[in-house]
């Protein structure tokens, strides 16, 4: 159980609902009419907290991209929305699944609780499903012995806080039906090896292949750690621009 914002939100909802509901029951018996100040606050905040809790726990949650590990798909400064319903409905705080919807697919961009520290949220792309044999050699991804198709696109050219990766080679990678872009830093060493994805786990990698702390280093992600699928950039804030970069607002993720 992680005592994070979700826990505080749940606690606030229960507390305000308990105060308001308890007063309603007591006032009916006692004949009281005017609500005390604390009950007025509880009455006002309960429906707001309850709706936010439902939306955040079961439908959609916003996240901010703090690092360049998913470039060029996601940039530092992107604010994204994550679909929490798609992989099944889970109870808030304890994260127990109570309803299956669909299984994660290869190519999905997912937010998950970092296995080595579940209080920290990570975002990566699923490249390996349960039972897959994943290999990474000479900066090339292999799935079950087959190389993943790559198409060179030329050098990456970023702006603002994303300029640090200028000069990296950009490729289009094809994961099943998902085509997306990745960055490769020629000459920069990267971890290599082969991995078997256990049942109930997913192998994830960053699109910025040489600058991503992912399953190559600490192993696959348990299904229970998945938070949801990223699907939309709703805002991008570039401090050096300065302000909102409207070109990225509304971008659908794939």
N, C-alpha and C positions, 0 to 999 in steps of 0.2 A: 504494500500500500504506500503510495507516494503522497506526502502531505504538501501538495502544490496548490495552484490556483483552483484546480478542479475540486479539491477537498474543501477549500475555503468557500467556494461557491455553493457546494452542497450543504455545508454547515450553515451558511447564511440563509439558504432557502428553508432548511428545516427549522432553524431558530425563529425566523420571522413568521413562518407558517404556524409554528407551535404557539407563539405568543398571540397571534391574531386569532387562531382557532380556539385556543384556551379561553381568551377573553369572550369570544362569542358564546361559548357554552356557559361560562360563569355568569355573563350578563343576562342571559335569558332566565336563569334561575333567580338571580338577585334583583332583576328589574332595573339594572343600571342602564343609562342611556348614553352619556358622554364618554368617549374613549379617552383614556389617559394618553399623554404625549407619546410614550414608548409604543403603545398599541397603534397609534396613528401612523408612526414611522413603519412599524411592522406591516400594517395594512397597505401602505404605499409601496414598500420595497418587495413584498412577497411575490406579487404577480410578475414583476420585472425579473427578479432573480430566478423564478421558476421557468419563465420562458427562455431566458439566456441559458440556464442549465440544460433544458431540453435540446435547444439548438446546438449547443457546444458539445454535449455528450453524445448525441445520437445522429445529428445531421451534418453540420459543417463547423469547422474550426479554422480560424485564421492563424497563419504562421509568418514569421519574417525570416528571410534567408540571410544568415550572418557570415557565410564563407563562400569561397569560390569553388567548392568541390563538385558542384553540379553545372559549372559553366561548360558550354555556352547556353545550355537549356535554361538555367536559372542563374541570375546575376546577383551579386551582393547588392542589397537595396530593394530586391523584389519582395513584395508582400503577396502571399498566396492563400488560396482557400483549399481546404482538404475535405474530401467527402468521407465522413466517418460511418455512413450507413452501408456503403458498398460491400465491405468485407464482413458485415454482420453487426448486429446490435450488441453492445457490451454495456454492462452496468458501470456507472461512473465510479471513479476512485479505485474499485477493486478489479475492474476491467474483465470481469467474467462474461463470456459470450452467452447470450440467451437466445439468439436467433441467427441462423446462417442466411446469407444472401447470395454471395458468389465468391469463388476462390480468386486470390490474386493471380494476375497474368504476367507472363514474361513481357518486359518493357514498361510496366507500370512504374511511375514515380511515386514512392511511398514515404510517408512519415512514420517513424517507429521509435520506440523507446530503446535507447542504446543498451545492448545486452550487458555491458560491463558497468553501467550506471543508469538504471531505468528512470532516474529523475531528469535525464537529459534526452531531448528529442533530436533525432538525426533525420536527414532526408537523402535518399539514394534511389537508384533505379534497380528493379528486380531483373537479374539476368539469369538466375538459376532457380528452377522449381524443385520440389521434393523428388529425389531420385536421380537428378541430373548429375552428370560428370562435367565439372567446369575446369577449364585449363586456361592459363594466361602465360604466354611465352612471347618474347620479343615484341611486346606491346600489342599483341593480337589475342582476342578472346576466342575460345573454342568451346562449343557446347556439344557434349556427347561425341567428341571426336571431330566434329565439323567446324571449320573456321566460320566465324560470323562475317557476312559480307560487309566490306568497307569500300567507300567511294571517297577519294581525296577531293577536298574543296578549296585548299589553299591555306595561307596563313590567317590566323585569327587577328582581328583588329578591334580592340575595345576602346571605351572612353571612360573618363573619370576614374573611379576607384577600381575599375576592372581592367585598367591598362597594364597591370603587372603581368598579365599572361599574353600580351601582344607578342607575336612571333611564333606562338605555338601552332602546330599544324592542326587544321580542322578537317574532320572526316564525317561522312554520313554513315552511320551504322544501322544495320537492319536486324532487328530482333523480332522474328516472326512477321507480324503485320505492322509493327511499330518501326518507323524510320525516325531517327533522331541524330543530333550532332554530338560529337565528342571532341575533346582536345587531347593531343599527344605532344609531349615535350621531347623532341628528338635529343638524344644524348643524355637525358636525365634517367638514372637508374630507377627501376621499379621492381616491386616484389613479383616473383614468378612461382608457379607451381600448379598442382592439380588438386581438386577438391571434390568430394562426393557430398551432395546436399542431403542431409538426413530427412526422414519423414517429419512433416510438420514444421519444416524450416525453409527459409528462402535465402538465396545468395544474392547480395546487393553490391553494386559498384557505383562510384560517382562517374559522371560524364567527363569530368576533368581527370582523366585516368592517372596522371602522374602526381596529382595533388589531392588525393582523396583517402581518408582514413575509413576503410570499408571492410567487407567480408574477407578480403585477401589477407588482412592483418589479424582480425579477431574472430573470424568464423561467421557462419550463417545466422540469420535472425529468426528466433522462434516465432511461430504464427501468433502466439499470444501477445507479442510485443508490438504488432502492427497497430498503428493508430488510424490510418486511412490513406486514400489515394489523392495526391495533389492533382487538381484539374484546372486551376485558373490563377492567373496573375491579376490581382485587382488593383494594385498600385505599385509604382516603382519610385523610390526616393533617391535622388543622386545629389549628395551634399555639394559636389563641385560644379553641378550644372547651373545654378542650384535649383532645387525644387523637384516637382513631379515630372517624370518622363512619360508623357502621355502615349508615346508610341508603344509602350509595353502594357499599358492598362487594357485589360480585357483579353489578353493573350491566352488561348487555350493550350494546355500542356499535353504533350504526347511523348 
